[in-house]
Amino acid sequence: MAKKRKEDDAKEAAAFAAGGAAAGAGVAATVGGMGLAVGGTAVAIGAAPVVAAGAVVGLAAYGLKKLFK
């Protein structure tokens, strides 16, 4: 079995992050305008934080994959 290079790990992590970001963009497009209401005030949440959260979830999935490998 060939030894895995660090560049391959980085590419795989980037692919997981991109997949998560794409899923986050899909959620943002499906749900539409969102908001967060706390203590009588409300703040709008745009697509960018949802896409960023998707990327974080994608990287978490990559970490779990590496953990159980």
ZAMARGU-4260 file (C-alpha; in steps of 0.2 Angstrom, whole numbers, plus 5000, padded with zeros to 4 digits):
<rodrens>
0) 5000/5000/5000 | 5007/5017/4995 | 5011/5030/5009 | 4998/5044/5009 | 5005/5061/5007
5) 5001/5077/5017 | 4995/5086/5001 | 4982/5072/4999 | 4976/5075/5017 | 4974/5093/5013
10) 4965/5090/4997 | 4953/5078/5006 | 4950/5091/5020 | 4947/5105/5008 | 4934/5093/4998
15) 4925/5090/5015 | 4925/5109/5019 | 4918/5113/5001 | 4905/5100/5002 | 4899/5106/5019
20) 4899/5124/5012 | 4889/5118/4997 | 4877/5110/5009 | 4876/5126/5020 | 4872/5136/5004
25) 4858/5124/5000 | 4851/5126/5017 | 4852/5145/5016 | 4844/5145/4999 | 4830/5133/5004
30) 4826/5141/5021 | 4828/5159/5015 | 4829/5174/5026 | 4832/5169/5044 | 4833/5178/5060
35) 4838/5176/5078 | 4827/5183/5091 | 4834/5185/5109 | 4827/5196/5123 | 4815/5206/5113
40) 4828/5210/5099 | 4830/5202/5083 | 4845/5200/5071 | 4845/5195/5053 | 4856/5180/5048
45) 4862/5180/5030 | 4868/5166/5020 | 4887/5169/5024 | 4886/5162/5042 | 4876/5147/5036
50) 4888/5143/5023 | 4903/5145/5035 | 4894/5134/5048 | 4892/5121/5034 | 4910/5122/5031
55) 4914/5119/5049 | 4902/5104/5049 | 4911/5097/5034 | 4928/5098/5043 | 4920/5090/5058
60) 4915/5076/5047 | 4932/5074/5040 | 4939/5074/5058 | 4927/5060/5063 | 4932/5050/5047
65) 4951/5052/5052 | 4947/5047/5070 | 4939/5031/5065 | 4951/5026/5051
</rodrens>
